[in-house]
Amino acid sequence: MARVNYGDGLGVVTVTYSPGETLAPFVDTLEKATSRPVQVILADNGSTDGVPEELAAARENVTFVPTGGNLGYGGGANRGVAALGPDIGWVLISNPDIEFAPGSVDALIAAAERWPRGGMFGPLIREPNGEVYPSARLLPSIGRGIGHAVFGPVWKSNPWTRAYRQETEPVERTAGWLSGSCFLMRREAFDSVSGFDERYFMYFEDVDLGERVGAAGWLNVYVPEAEVVHIGGHSTARSSDRMLREHHRSAYRYLADRYTGVLWAPFRAVLKAGLALRVWAVTRKS
């Protein structure tokens, strides 16, 4: 990809899929999150509630961009970023069910000045009840992954889960990857890895992106000074069983891509069977 000299403008891309009442607070709180002019792209994956079109028609700085179908989170985000002009050098990609604390986006951009090799910047993410979500984690490994999957549901404080989730005092630091629910990127860094891998429909696309950002020589930086609240799960709650299957499918893709070749074939077979069994057990129970 040819290098583009981008301006210093700020663009916000959110992927919509019948977001309902969460979208207006997203845009309203964004206005107080930054002092910069901001261009908002609603990359729409096939909403049927009419909310994205109505909001775009009512707001001057909001543009409705239909993606042509349900492309998943990464595919929709890539289309949204592609719709931004060359004046946009900062891209904030976010779920539409995020609410921003005042000054939070400016805090992310300020952190980028402290980290010149930072490519991706993630805020502190709170749940609606005020709890901090562990949004800056280590990259998955076989050992941590197995320990987290086996013991996580029954032993929340097990060492594998604690290590993976990096539930430490929230201080500004680097991470293996940052939650895809809300993050800021230098557009140059986004281009350098060609954005999201669209083979991931949902889940693990942020893990994969964070790993590739790091491999390209950039840093993933956690910035707890910037806070957002993730309302969570509006569009996925309607199809929770499907989302569970997508989560396990993406987990397999991520690990299978990294443990390739004949020698790792038995591991991939066991992994695939184990994930399929877990999906069956959980969906059967539900």
Disulfide bonds with the S-S distance in Angstrom:
none
